[in-house]
Amino acid sequence: MAAATSSLSHAFLSGSTTTHRSPHQPPHRLALTKKTRVAPSLSISRVGSHAAAIRAAAETLNKVDAGLVDKSVNTIRFLSIDAVEKANSGHPGLPMGCAPVGHVLYDEVMRYNPKNPYWFNRDRFVLSAGHGCMLQYALLHLAGYDSVKEEDLKAFRQWGSKTPGHPENFETPGVEVTTGPLGQGIANAVGLALAEKHLAARFNKPDNEIVDHYTYAILGDGCQMEGISNEACSLAAHWGLGKLIAFYDDNHISIDGDTEIAFTESVDTRFEGLGWHVIWVKNGNTGYDDIRAAIKEAKAVKDKPTLIKVTTTIGYGSPNKANSYSVHGSALGAKEVDATRKNLGWPYEPFHVPDDVKEHWSRHVPDGAALEAEWNAKFVDYEKKYKEEAVELKSLINGELPAGWEKALPTYTPDSPADATRNLSQQCLNALAKIIPGLLGGSADLASSNMTLLKMFGDFQKDAPEERNVRFGVREHSMGAICNGIALHCPGLIPYCATFFVFTDYMRAAMRLSALCEAGVIYVMTHDSIGLGEDGPTHQPIEHLSSFRAMPNILMLRPADGNETAGAYKVAVLNRKRPSVLALSRQKLPNLPGSSIAGVEKGGYVISDNSVGNKPDVILIGTGSELEIAAKAGDELRKDGKTVRVVSLVCWELFDEQSDAYKESVLPAAVSARVSIEAGSTFGWGKIVGSKGKAIGIDRFGASAPAGKIYREFGITAEAVIEAAKALC
Amino acid sequence: MAAATSSLSHAFLSGSTTTHRSPHQPPHRLALTKKTRVAPSLSISRVGSHAAAIRAAAETLNKVDAGLVDKSVNTIRFLSIDAVEKANSGHPGLPMGCAPVGHVLYDEVMRYNPKNPYWFNRDRFVLSAGHGCMLQYALLHLAGYDSVKEEDLKAFRQWGSKTPGHPENFETPGVEVTTGPLGQGIANAVGLALAEKHLAARFNKPDNEIVDHYTYAILGDGCQMEGISNEACSLAAHWGLGKLIAFYDDNHISIDGDTEIAFTESVDTRFEGLGWHVIWVKNGNTGYDDIRAAIKEAKAVKDKPTLIKVTTTIGYGSPNKANSYSVHGSALGAKEVDATRKNLGWPYEPFHVPDDVKEHWSRHVPDGAALEAEWNAKFVDYEKKYKEEAVELKSLINGELPAGWEKALPTYTPDSPADATRNLSQQCLNALAKIIPGLLGGSADLASSNMTLLKMFGDFQKDAPEERNVRFGVREHSMGAICNGIALHCPGLIPYCATFFVFTDYMRAAMRLSALCEAGVIYVMTHDSIGLGEDGPTHQPIEHLSSFRAMPNILMLRPADGNETAGAYKVAVLNRKRPSVLALSRQKLPNLPGSSIAGVEKGGYVISDNSVGNKPDVILIGTGSELEIAAKAGDELRKDGKTVRVVSLVCWELFDEQSDAYKESVLPAAVSARVSIEAGSTFGWGKIVGSKGKAIGIDRFGASAPAGKIYREFGITAEAVIEAAKALC
């Protein structure tokens, strides 16, 4: 039993019952924002008196009836079985097999406050095998989270419930990240652990370790097979994330049957190769002490993440379906539920939590409040001694940007030298990193091409975790998912990550999850068109702008010059609940008259116009590197006596959100003579140019040649715009 | 030297100089199609006489001046240096470091015929680290391939050249697959090796191993970091692909600098964990004998793929840039080129191949012809003894579909029972597998959800490689890339693969490469909308239809019922040079009056109409599961006296390719009252419904609830269509 003592102790602290924020409030405003919420009576000495309580509590725990633990574990199993049965949909197998690990984590090991799921210093838990979400819902319910009451369990997988089919952080306070697509969760967990290590290195003092929590994850065979998890786990070891502890639910069953049919590698050896500490718990079904001992051992290994392989039986307890794929993703069925009740000696009605189990878990509400209060007191102490650091840490916890931060953004005039937007992006990143304490990130081994290095910082590394340049290696997919974890660690962390725009194809699943889980990651995507030249069609994005414009809750920005790049960063930093994708050029672009930060904020705006009465002869619309071409064509057409409006449509999503009046002022319905130009697929432009207009773009793959040559060969030229415009007006 | 003898021997065979097909012909018609091309004089005894030649040749080789090998290797280095220098663009570092491996492979080990790059039984080579393509171009040039003449080397990375910035199979005969996006190539190589093992198991006889070749690959640190390569290599070992030999160019440098900054795992240990045989060649720069010995050892290990880690110096020979990232992706510059010439003792002009090197390599043209002729003779022998098998193998080599194959497709009437298109898809797959010998594939651990099992076959496994159900495990990305390799192995192999439609996000990079490299993979993507219900927004595709419609050279098909599913398979099987994506429902759908295979072939067609003169009051347009809704709405509107046309727009790409007259007959320009309905993003529909029409769809993420509930809540209903239609007409 000793294994769990050190962290259990905290869970047994009783103390302040300060009222905490409702978990339904947005996470941006934490208790710390109001000093009054910090329990002023707590002090170091009080912490000292807690030490005695801890010892007493540990002894108490040692006496906890082993039968009660079994009962608690079976409660988790049956809440899961019952919820899946009621929904007639879901995955009972994992919760039944992993209930022991879940119990030990939430009841004995983890430090959290059920009444404030957003308490900053909580331990993080990620169910990477997200289909087993009833495990997590059952645990949150037992622990006293308001987000999962009995009625929520009964509404599992129903419209509007807090208990959707996979864990969703934006629906269920207590759920840290959104999982389900396999492998994402473990990569998110790496991001959470990175954030902890980074903040601890920046803010902890010898006398006050103000940032100090663990990150736990459960992953299944499916997660292990996905490439993203290997990428993320390679990085976790490289970075020495010692406070990341992952449980591998080794149950030998996946949807298609025994893992023997497709998964016969030695996961242990692979993880040793990656640089992890690996422990094997052979009896995950009832070996509570082994699980506890493994966690203790994992915590003792400070310089490596630990994989605890826990061999379990999927659907443990079901006499006829355990250890088979049939229990993975379907309700057991009434008959088998009965048989399982009999088999495990469970006489209760569905959804029933026995009184002694309820009683046993009830301590987590006061204990959690005490943990937070204790930490708040620690923070008050920290604040007294380390004023400056405390202000910065607070801003990270609360996500408050420094006043006037946007003034740091560079501005440009048409006289500013022409430059690639990737370089202008680097100017913005470096300007912002000086003033925004939570900006950190890097590239998938393309820092010098993506231009993402923060010059005033070194590399975030195992022995330099306080630095802010993250070297992801050639691992795009995990890079995105790690950034999701960083963004969701606390509201003030603003991760950015970078690769060539075409390689968003490698990380699209992670980017979609940024959008879904409301993680405001900034995707710095350079080499955004055929303009990258010689690398050829494997490297030249075509359909990518369209494909992100079609994705919900993500901003696709394609700035044309310096001011627009600055505007794109302003938008990206402000949008903390939706990610931004910045498509940036490899090639130099002039700073255009009329471009502006304010224009970018509206998504689309007029950069030049010689018409009156909102009725130009023709509207030319461009984005990014082709806005220059549209502007040139406009100049030529004006020489021919036409009235021409040139519009930058830098971000369609923002433009869509403007008032009808504003949209009409930019793209008046009466003007059907419209020509768009963009070095990408014309897909989607039909709605902008209308049935009479013309969209100039590229609806084939690119080619390997110098950029200028490809532009000419593909007809992405001012001449083409002029010809199309003349045909329309 | 003995190491390489066994395979080298073949390269020294001299023999027939039969004229072979031009490599510029499409690969679909191979020498075998015309029996006359099989050199009739070759026979088993002739092969016997070759044995003596082999021994003599081996002895000759042993006497080959070691200096000549150095010279050949330096030729490869300088052709690469010179081409990159002339283009002022490209990656000299890898070719300079890997020239020794390249030399040993192409000059000593591999069996190929330069004048017929599509000879069926050739060894396959994949440069997974595709940026180093000058290595491959230099080797193809030396070996005598017509695709890479001196002028092609001089046109490296220029418009219209055969030597693009990354290897492209569709541009350069001799290049097997398209690489550059890292990690894809090794997964393609796994596909090629799978194809060999599968065909060998099906067709080889104790007295005639008609299918018998190796697959070689070179991968770099970047490939190793990508998750896709771990997925693919896990499968390669699971399947026991003993004839896959991969060289890991262990040069410690990636674009951002020393791999120490992001890649410190033990690759050796990881591969041992995956189940590979691992060999380390410590001196890859000059250790020719070690490379040879490693290959010999690799070939001796029959039940495991082998990773040969070759430690090299990137940019070997460059006195000031070797072993640094600066030599990875930029021209050396005139000064350093001179210094390198001096350092390696290379007095020649750019692009010069010394006479003795030329002479040494010149044997590959006659030897290659002899190898093919010898194999052709073997085939004649095979044909005599195993008539039936020979016919089938020929059809696989030539890609000829059996006459009348399409008659195997099931057809349906409105009286056929309602069914999910995923089930109808399984009916098609099983019907086709009976008649098409090259159809094989499987799912990413969702076979029972995707409905992809071929009932008459078992699982393709290490010890059952003749079977056709491939179990990919939860490895979508490598699944796609492996299928690309299978498709490009020979024209008659038609791989399909499956997962939930939303998880195309995991494999999009591989799917884009299917499109680019003209691999006719069939992507069976089920659970294609919110109609999947309770699994919720992580599993519900929204933007995916749009995102594939925007991608070049890929067919996005969304069939509505049985006939349309059959039509989708007809299209997919016929399109051998572009991949098809089939979006299929989880939920049951009725068989609609008016649906047809022929309609699908046109991409869009009228399924019902009560108007005359091509002027309905309103056109309702649907796809997949929403075509039923459009049809219902049409019925209701007709009851109200409207003339209504209902159109199925099952494949936009095919519809776009129809004549203007046909398109006008389906969507007449004069009818602006158009309503579309699709349970996905409306992005892109603007062009179809026009500025006056209405697109009903979903521009937000989905939700977790029973499908019917979500459809109603999201307004994907006949009522919504009727209301929109009434507002328009």
Interface residues (C-beta under 8 A of the other chain):
Chain A: A87 S89 G90 G130 R157 Q158 W159 G160 S161 P164 G165 H166 E168 T178 T179 G180 P181 L182 G183 D221 G222 C223 M225 E226 G227 I228 S229 N230 E231 S234 L235 A237 H238 S254 I255 D256 T259 I261 A262 F263 T264 E265 S266 V267 D268 T269 R270 F271 E272 G273 L274 G275 Y325 S443 D445 L446 A447 S448 S449 D459 Q461 R471 F472 G473 V474 R475 E476 H477 S478 V502 F503 D505 Y506 R508 A509 R512 L513 A515 L516 G533 E534 D535 G536 P537 T538 H539 I542 E543 S546 S547 R549 A550 M551 P552 N553 S681 F683 G684 W685 G686 K687 I688 G690 S691 D699 R700 F701 A703 S704 A705 P706 K709 I710 E713
Chain B: A87 S89 G90 G130 R157 Q158 W159 G160 S161 P164 G165 H166 E168 T178 T179 G180 P181 L182 G183 D221 G222 C223 M225 E226 G227 I228 S229 N230 E231 S234 L235 A237 H238 S254 I255 D256 T259 I261 A262 F263 T264 E265 S266 V267 D268 T269 R270 F271 E272 G273 L274 G275 Y325 S443 D445 L446 A447 S448 S449 D459 Q461 R471 F472 G473 V474 R475 E476 H477 S478 V502 F503 D505 Y506 R508 A509 R512 L513 A515 L516 G533 E534 D535 G536 P537 T538 H539 I542 E543 S546 S547 R549 A550 M551 P552 N553 S681 F683 G684 W685 G686 K687 I688 G690 S691 D699 R700 F701 A703 S704 A705 P706 K709 I710 E713
